[in-house]
Amino acid sequence: MPRFSVIVPVYKVQAYLHECLASVLAQSYDDLELIAVDDCSPDGCGEIIDEFAALDPRVTAVRLPENVGLGRARNAGIDRASGDYLVFLDSDDTLTPGALRAMADRLKESGDPDVLVYDYARTYWDGRAERNKVAALLTEQGPVPFRLEDRPGLLGVLMVAWNKAVRREFAERAGLRFPPGYYEDTPWTYPVLMAAGSIATLDRVCVHYRQRRRGSILSTTSRRHFDVFDQYDRVFAFVGERPALARWRPVLFQRMVDHFTTILAKRDRLPRAARAEFLRRARAHYRRHRAPGAHIPRRARLRHALVRLGLHRTYRALQTGMTLRRRALKLGAKLRRALRAALLQAHYRVQLRLPLRADRAVFSAYWGRGHGCNPGALEAAFRVFAPQVRTAWVADPEHHDSVPPGPRRLAPGTAAYWTALARSKYLVNNVNFDRRLVKRRGQILVQTQHGTPLKRMGLDLQEYPAAARGTDFAELLRGVDQWDYVLSANRHTTLTWERVYPGDYRTLEYGYPRNDVFQRATAADVARLRESLGIPRDTVAILYAPTHRDYRRTQRAALDLERVLRKLGPRFVVLARAHYWQGAPLARPVPGVIDVSGHPSVESLALASDALVTDYSSIMFDYANLDRPIVIHRDDREAYEAARGTCFDLASCPPGVMVRTEDELIDVFATGHWQGSLSARLRTVFRERFCPWDDGRAAERVVRRVVLGETEPPPVVPLAERRPVPSAAGSGRSPVTTVPQPSGSFPVTDSL
């Protein structure tokens, strides 16, 4: 008997079905059966299901002789299910990696409750992803398991079947089935939660809920939306047969009326001629199921009153009035924004006519995300080596707390911001400033960049539309024409920038200022950083920092970090660093995984760690300056290079051991090869090629050349003479390889 029966009803989704089914079968937790129900789909869905069933014995193909709709198709899957828990997944949605493992672990620790409610994220056709806005209701704090009366707020979570795992025996005992028609989730989800003797929650995104460009079936205009009345009749009938559930009638009544008004408010739901009839039916249901004690929020009282009275024309008039009011408010806000922008640009034009201030410098990084990277190191160096220059830092207000004492804090788009851009002599950034920037005669713009290029950049992206994302290359070159200096950490970077960002700037081959700290930090600094991050003593800290995937609509970790740590044991911890474009942690909170995605300094994370695991991120070039082990995990090399491309073959000069799979990565750390002689030899060659000038004085050299006008910068310390601070694991402690070594040969995927 499998732990999970994953039931997927299928109808006219051939473009999405493969991804859906593959997301289930690729789960790290494989104690499952996948029941795909072909609801007489007229396209190629049946053939796709048959292909999966032929390749994997866990797949059961169910063919229905006629189209019966989503609810009855799910019932057909339930009839074939043998698992402990029923998990429903719509055929255009996907399970996130590690979802079933997370569910299984949560079910075990909460004593196998009747229902487990988990989270989801909406994924849009244009690449956006948004987590459920009421995810806080799924907190795992407090007694577990519980009943609905202990946490009635769970009714505020989207009432659908696919965000809950339901114990099959409980569903059978309660007689739970899906009805026909639209809104078939309603008579399932409410009874499931109300009748459950035990409930648990999982604060983790387990489902990616696809938002199609053309919308869902519920977005179609049809009289089928009248099905909602029968569905609520079924819910109230369920409650009426069980006196113990009578306490939920007021809540159900309030949510029912809210549901009716939502359908009325959406103009794509009901035919125009059917709106009055719908409101009359809503009034009848209002009177039929009205429950004393129902709490109606103040903002919903008018809508409830109109449903109670059934005043269709009044309802339409008020709805039209509210629509006009919203449009007027939106137009007013738009006009205010336009007026403010015009006034600010007029202010900027005035400032451009005033004299430059030779003692002012403006810095920014990563589109206003905060103080850091090369501009951050340079800003600090300005205050040390050119104290006569007053510095200012541009960052969004929510990142102002990352700006250290010293520079003036500026928010983008303010009058002070435009004044600083117009009158400061020095402009420093690792990306471009506002496209409306007018570069004045006498201004000096330093483009620091933010890493050694491995992935394709600049004009190269013309050949990679998935990565270019509609880049305006003419605008890109206009920005390049404003650069006076560009920083480089190695000859490969110099040659690449000159090719992909052609311009008249001068390249300063001085190293990257952000890496200076690696040569200056001490063992005490490392110990302090580890303590601040909560890294336990006598553990090996692995910094896991994958890069962004241009070919994926939603980003996800390629590694199941929970499984990796379970295999390696308590001697290891992982510092999980999501790419700044991802906007979400790499893994849910589990023992041994420390989410450092929001940490302001990746350099501090590198210093605190003992090894780096990455894929195509430029962090490998910076980390190599520490002379610490690096492991490259490339499970999607072909897909990545097809979508983004690389500037050179990483396999020809890797910074350490390279692996393809999660199991190979586990073996690398279990056997100690992560810090072995092969890793050291590869790293030495890599450092000689990519770290020639990062000796700890890069920022000083830039300031002396750009601000002080010195033509002979301080000489570079040879690589062999540098002494970067050792990691905690490499500072003379006891050996860290305590994991039993697996049998078989060590898997190294690239022959070198």
Disulfide bonds with the S-S distance in Angstrom:
none
